[in-house]
Amino acid sequence: MDQGAVMGISVWIGTSNRGFAQQAQEEIRRLFEAPVRFEWLAAGELFKFTVEESRERVVERILAGAPAFLRHMQPVEAEADLGEDLQATVAWLQRQLKERPPGAGQRIAVQVRKTEEGASGLSVPELKHAVDELLEQEWQAVPVAREADEVLSLLAAGGRLYFGRSAPHENISDWPGGAIRFRREEGQISRAKFKLLEAEQAFGLDFAQYRSALDIGAAPGGWTSLLLERGLQVTAVDPAKLDATLLRSPRLRYLQKNADDVAFAAGEFDLLVCDMSWSHRQMAKLVKGLLYALQPGGTAVITVKLMHKKAFQTIREVTQDLAPELSLQQAKQLFHNREELTLFFLKL
Ligand SMILES: C[S@@+](CC[C@H](N)C(=O)[O-])C[C@H]1O[C@@H](n2cnc3c(N)ncnc32)[C@H](O)[C@@H]1O
């Protein structure tokens, strides 16, 4: 065992989608031999965890483990009782920052969050503004929202303020609490589009690199619209109606049918996406029957409904049902997923 493992101890805050923190905790527990201590900060979605491992080791293990339910983590380097006085809070932060002063020109994203209860009268925008000003005036650092060199995380919960600094990648997501936001466009067909946009980022895909997609359970057409925007030929299958604005696209083929009622040429598609709100086993059976149409090396992005919260079992069953043709690359509960999660597969 290395020194870090023997001597290290690190404290973190973990965030999951509401109602899935137990799964996130289970994922963390499985990654470490040393016991992990958990403490709720907001039931079902936000918790503090302490691991008897160095900070570097925890980041390495968790990133390598690619957890599905742990959406975000942030280190806790210091914590204090949260008073009502903004100036006193900023003075406390200033003392913390002096221990490792930010560099001039360093791009720092200050991310402030608070839980609904127990965060006193703290105003998140006021505190963020005050810390941004402090960083600029005292250290000539540059406050930014994105593409930061460092994230400075502040969380007010249960009457305490938690402070930590990290490189953006160490937080799993560089959005505060992993709550990635996309701008709603005028005429946007469905909120479901955000799921596919988020999946593209989360799985490091670039849909513009694909040629031809099969969208199963496509209506009203949020996913189809994104794939058309990325320049693909899209075959949309759904007995329900697609939004009329899509029907003008010359790159769209719309089959207003049940997915077990359609047939294609072998290897016709290099991308298969499926967002049916169905029982996971029925969905897997249906997708399996269409896998001949996905070319070897092709990608599949599939939303899976989590029935009765048996999340790990559900992932296992879908993965087994779709094997050996599809090989699971990553499972992730996206911020835009609700009682579901998204799987990314490659066709062998
Ligand atoms: C959650 S919606 C899909 C939303 C879509 N991804 C979007 O971005 O607008 C689920 C769709 O699956 C369709 N669906 C359910 N069973 C199906 C089946 N057997 N074959 C094809 N589509 C099906 C439903 O009609 C419904 O439109």
Ligand as a Chemical Component Dictionary entry (heavy atoms), coordinates in Angstrom:
data_LIG
# 
_chem_comp.id                   LIG 
_chem_comp.type                 NON-POLYMER 
_chem_comp.pdbx_formal_charge   0 
_chem_comp.three_letter_code    LIG 
# 
loop_
_chem_comp_atom.comp_id 
_chem_comp_atom.atom_id 
_chem_comp_atom.alt_atom_id 
_chem_comp_atom.type_symbol 
_chem_comp_atom.charge 
_chem_comp_atom.model_Cartn_x 
_chem_comp_atom.model_Cartn_y 
_chem_comp_atom.model_Cartn_z 
_chem_comp_atom.pdbx_ordinal 
LIG C1  C1  C 0  -40.358 9.758  -24.230 1  
LIG S1  S1  S 1  -41.093 9.695  -25.809 2  
LIG C2  C2  C 0  -39.721 10.027 -26.865 3  
LIG C3  C3  C 0  -39.315 11.461 -26.905 4  
LIG C4  C4  C 0  -38.340 11.748 -28.017 5  
LIG N1  N1  N 0  -37.027 11.165 -27.768 6  
LIG C5  C5  C 0  -38.144 13.230 -28.243 7  
LIG O1  O1  O 0  -37.024 13.698 -28.166 8  
LIG O2  O2  O -1 -39.122 13.918 -28.554 9  
LIG C6  C6  C 0  -41.382 7.979  -26.044 10 
LIG C7  C7  C 0  -41.948 7.625  -27.383 11 
LIG O3  O3  O 0  -41.815 6.207  -27.578 12 
LIG C8  C8  C 0  -42.867 5.807  -28.432 13 
LIG N2  N2  N 0  -43.047 4.346  -28.414 14 
LIG C9  C9  C 0  -43.537 3.589  -27.412 15 
LIG N3  N3  N 0  -43.586 2.310  -27.810 16 
LIG C10 C10 C 0  -43.104 2.252  -29.077 17 
LIG C11 C11 C 0  -42.895 1.206  -30.012 18 
LIG N4  N4  N 0  -43.201 -0.059 -29.721 19 
LIG N5  N5  N 0  -42.369 1.506  -31.221 20 
LIG C12 C12 C 0  -42.045 2.778  -31.517 21 
LIG N6  N6  N 0  -42.234 3.804  -30.669 22 
LIG C13 C13 C 0  -42.756 3.549  -29.476 23 
LIG C14 C14 C 0  -44.053 6.582  -27.882 24 
LIG O4  O4  O 0  -45.080 6.668  -28.864 25 
LIG C15 C15 C 0  -43.434 7.937  -27.536 26 
LIG O5  O5  O 0  -43.631 8.860  -28.579 27 
# 
loop_
_chem_comp_bond.comp_id 
_chem_comp_bond.atom_id_1 
_chem_comp_bond.atom_id_2 
_chem_comp_bond.value_order 
_chem_comp_bond.pdbx_ordinal 
LIG C1  S1  SING 1  
LIG S1  C2  SING 2  
LIG S1  C6  SING 3  
LIG C2  C3  SING 4  
LIG C3  C4  SING 5  
LIG C4  N1  SING 6  
LIG C4  C5  SING 7  
LIG C5  O1  DOUB 8  
LIG C5  O2  SING 9  
LIG C6  C7  SING 10 
LIG C7  O3  SING 11 
LIG C7  C15 SING 12 
LIG O3  C8  SING 13 
LIG C8  N2  SING 14 
LIG C8  C14 SING 15 
LIG N2  C9  SING 16 
LIG N2  C13 SING 17 
LIG C9  N3  DOUB 18 
LIG N3  C10 SING 19 
LIG C10 C11 SING 20 
LIG C10 C13 DOUB 21 
LIG C11 N4  SING 22 
LIG C11 N5  DOUB 23 
LIG N5  C12 SING 24 
LIG C12 N6  DOUB 25 
LIG N6  C13 SING 26 
LIG C14 O4  SING 27 
LIG C14 C15 SING 28 
LIG C15 O5  SING 29 
# 
